[in-house]
């Protein structure tokens, strides 16, 4: 199992970088971890909005799960004469959700709807945009091509049994949908790691939320995959390694794929489509829409006159003005629309900041009496 392009191809960067003791892909890991956009993931929803519960999975925990699962699969395959780069796979896992919105997929759906639907906003593409352009005040993180390619092609929602790298290099700026497959085995591995990470963990959080109980999981799924996160992860990693070790493809065995598909359908029916989450989605939609309209009006009124933002009594106005000031050089060069600028800002918000922002613009401050 060898990647279709030489090792140096995957190490290419947009800006020059002098290699150091870390090596290329460990350098990418540190660049991601030290970025503000990564740190915000600790306060972004995975599936269940629960900012005061330390035991419910957040987006930052999810990306760490994905990174370790991807690295484990690579290590397992490397025992059978494969030559996968564990550090590259781990870096892709860390960075794959940098562009996720507040409130998880509910926030993503809300932004997509506002922008006209039909995949107008896709978090995979926004993760690449964050890594390549928006992070570091418009300078980007200067990640390697292999890591950026894995990030933008990480779609874990599609039901694939097998994957192998594309033989034609992806032009990352031209990717507009989720159909594109990564140009590396590490990117393909990460795509399976994403599926594995959310299947079991979402079940455990659903137990805690009272959506389902252990007895609700189909007996044949429990027997084949397990009924706890650790069991499911372990069994699926072993299956991928055993099924892919002598193949040019990465993927599940027929039997395991059958039960993975069944478990995913179970999750969608009893967790993601649960009436409580559907109600929550409606609230998220209203919040994102209200903030979007407010910030668009603010830009129409103030444009880049930073003093006007700073004179506002509303923290959101001042924070947004500071963002525009930091990003002025970038947006002045790209000529992005106001809609794109507001989308970038809202997509970068955490759940907590989003809720605080909506309070500021919908609930008046109390009058203080002498």
Long-range contacts (C-beta under 8 A, 24 or more apart in sequence): 1-77, 1-82, 1-83, 1-84, 1-185, 1-244, 1-247, 1-248, 2-83, 3-165, 3-183, 3-184, 3-185, 3-186, 4-165, 4-166, 4-167, 4-183, 5-169, 5-183, 5-184, 9-145, 9-146, 9-169, 10-85, 10-88, 10-144, 10-145, 10-146, 10-149, 10-183, 10-184, 11-144, 11-145, 11-146, 12-144, 12-145, 13-142, 13-143, 13-144, 13-145, 14-132, 14-140, 14-142, 15-142, 17-142, 23-87, 24-144, 25-85, 25-87, 25-88, 25-90, 25-91, 25-144, 25-146, 25-147, 26-87, 26-91, 28-88, 28-91, 28-95, 28-141, 28-143, 28-144, 28-147, 29-87, 29-90, 29-91, 29-94, 31-141, 31-142, 31-143, 32-91, 32-94, 32-95, 32-98, 32-131, 32-141, 32-143, 33-94, 35-98, 35-135, 35-136, 35-141, 36-135, 36-136, 37-98, 37-130, 37-131, 37-134, 37-135, 37-348, 38-94, 38-95, 38-98, 40-348, 40-349, 40-350, 41-97, 41-98, 41-100, 43-350, 43-351, 43-352, 43-353, 44-100, 44-101, 44-102, 44-103, 44-104, 44-350, 44-351, 45-102, 45-103, 45-104, 45-106, 45-107, 45-351, 46-104, 46-198, 46-201, 46-202, 46-205, 47-104, 47-105, 47-198, 47-202, 47-205, 47-271, 47-272, 47-277, 48-205, 48-206, 48-209, 48-277, 49-103, 49-104, 49-280, 49-351, 51-351, 51-352, 53-208, 55-208, 56-205, 56-208, 56-209, 57-201, 57-202, 57-204, 57-205, 59-97, 59-100, 59-104, 62-97, 62-197, 62-198, 62-201, 63-93, 63-94, 63-95, 63-96, 63-97, 64-93, 64-94, 65-197, 65-201, 65-233, 66-93, 66-96, 66-190, 66-193, 66-194, 66-197, 67-91, 67-92, 67-93, 67-94, 67-193, 68-93, 69-93, 69-193, 69-196, 69-197, 69-233, 69-237, 70-186, 70-189, 70-190, 70-193, 72-237, 73-189, 73-192, 73-193, 73-237, 73-240, 73-241, 73-250, 74-186, 74-189, 76-237, 76-238, 76-240, 76-241, 76-245, 77-189, 77-241, 77-244, 77-245, 80-241, 80-245, 80-246, 82-185, 82-245, 84-185, 84-186, 84-189, 85-146, 85-186, 88-144, 88-146, 88-147, 88-150, 88-184, 88-186, 89-150, 89-186, 89-189, 89-190, 89-193, 91-143, 91-144, 91-147, 92-146, 92-147, 92-150, 92-151, 92-154, 92-186, 92-187, 92-190, 93-190, 93-193, 95-127, 95-131, 95-141, 95-143, 95-147, 95-151, 96-124, 96-127, 96-150, 96-151, 96-154, 96-190, 96-194, 97-123, 97-127, 98-127, 98-130, 98-131, 98-135, 98-151, 99-123, 99-124, 99-125, 99-126, 99-127, 99-128, 99-129, 99-130, 99-131, 99-347, 100-126, 100-127, 100-347, 101-288, 101-346, 101-347, 101-349, 102-288, 102-346, 102-349, 102-350, 102-351, 102-353, 102-354, 103-280, 103-284, 103-287, 103-288, 103-351, 103-354, 106-277, 106-280, 106-281, 106-284, 106-285, 107-284, 107-288, 107-347, 107-354, 109-281, 109-285, 110-284, 110-285, 110-287, 110-288, 110-289, 111-288, 111-292, 111-343, 111-346, 111-347, 113-285, 114-288, 114-289, 114-292, 115-339, 115-343, 119-176, 119-177, 119-178, 121-343, 121-347, 122-177, 122-178, 123-347, 124-151, 124-152, 124-153, 124-154, 124-155, 124-178, 125-152, 125-175, 125-176, 126-347, 127-151, 127-152, 127-154, 128-152, 128-172, 128-175, 129-344, 130-347, 130-348, 132-172, 133-330, 133-334, 134-327, 134-330, 134-344, 134-348, 137-326, 137-327, 137-330, 138-326, 138-327, 138-329, 138-330, 138-331, 139-330, 145-172, 146-183, 146-184, 146-186, 146-187, 148-172, 149-182, 149-183, 149-184, 149-187, 150-182, 150-184, 150-186, 150-187, 150-190, 152-180, 153-180, 153-181, 153-182, 153-187, 153-191, 154-182, 154-187, 154-190, 154-191, 154-194, 155-191, 155-194, 156-191, 156-192, 156-194, 156-195, 156-197, 156-198, 159-261, 159-264, 160-191, 160-251, 161-251, 161-252, 161-254, 161-257, 162-249, 162-250, 162-251, 162-252, 163-188, 163-191, 163-192, 163-249, 163-250, 163-251, 164-188, 164-248, 164-249, 164-250, 185-250, 188-250, 189-240, 189-250, 192-240, 192-250, 192-251, 192-252, 195-260, 195-264, 196-232, 196-233, 196-236, 196-237, 197-233, 199-232, 199-236, 199-260, 199-263, 199-264, 199-267, 200-226, 200-228, 200-229, 200-230, 200-231, 200-232, 200-233, 201-229, 202-267, 202-271, 202-272, 203-227, 203-229, 203-232, 203-267, 203-271, 204-228, 204-229, 206-267, 206-270, 206-271, 206-274, 209-276, 211-270, 211-271, 211-274, 211-276, 212-270, 212-271, 216-270, 217-263, 217-266, 218-262, 218-266, 220-259, 220-262, 221-259, 221-262, 221-263, 221-266, 224-255, 224-256, 224-259, 225-256, 225-259, 225-260, 225-263, 232-263, 236-260, 287-354, 287-355, 287-358, 288-346, 288-354, 290-358, 290-361, 290-362, 291-346, 291-354, 291-357, 291-358, 291-361, 292-342, 292-343, 292-346, 294-361, 295-320, 295-342, 295-345, 295-346, 296-338, 296-339, 296-342, 299-338, 299-341, 299-342, 300-338, 304-328, 313-365, 314-360, 314-361, 315-356, 315-357, 315-360, 316-357, 316-360, 316-361, 320-345
